[in-house]
């Protein structure tokens, strides 16, 4: 079933219409095929997208994501992303999609008559975008945050990192990327992130294994270690890799916070 849905999605999102295919065939008959695209090649500009579920209302989770009226992800729980969560061999990090105005709808998996959220967004040519569905607790509507992701080649011997703070319950944070168990009282924050924002990219991180710790921004240096609100104890970074570190409220909203890693490339 998933395989059939993926085939439908590819046809709906990536391929030309039947009319366009017919036009290409006529053009081929008239003037040859050297300059004409093949009948299964996209004829429009494309970008790429992925979706991350950060809805903090358990009554709404998990969700099915429907992109441009075709399935994009099924049974996506809190912190799940798609298309990377799809069964092999469809485990790509991003999905290609035509540039322009696009629409994503989230349906409750347990009752697909319930629309959890609906968002129209814009895709620019050759850009990668991550769509985060956030909030939804206490009867509040689900909101959206959309980042433009830099997935250009990473220089050998370095790692690209970017940080996203979708932790709304308690505000601004400082993020430390250190050797495991390093003393935070003498460390310098790698980024300061107000709630609902994301950082620029850091590309000077040497490959290795690190610990990521998140501390409220007003915390005195001597008290940082005892006030870590989210952490990733072991983050292995290889040469040429790119990762996004996401900090969020937990699945029920509020604290303790959640931190997790998205693979960008």
Secondary structure, DSSP 8 states (H G I E B T S, - for coil): -HHHHHHHHHHHHHS--HHHHHHHHHHHHHH-SSSS--TTS--S-EEEEEEEEEE--TTT-SEEEEETTEEEEEEE-TT-EETTTS-TT---SSEEEESEEEEEEEEETTEEEEEEEEEEEEE-TT-EEEEEEEE-GGG--EEEEEEEE--S---TT-EEEEEEEE--SS--EEEEEESTT--GGG---SEEE-TTEE---EEEE-SEEEEEEEEETT--GGGSGGGEEEEEEEEEE-TT-EEEEEEE--TTSSSS-EEEEEE--
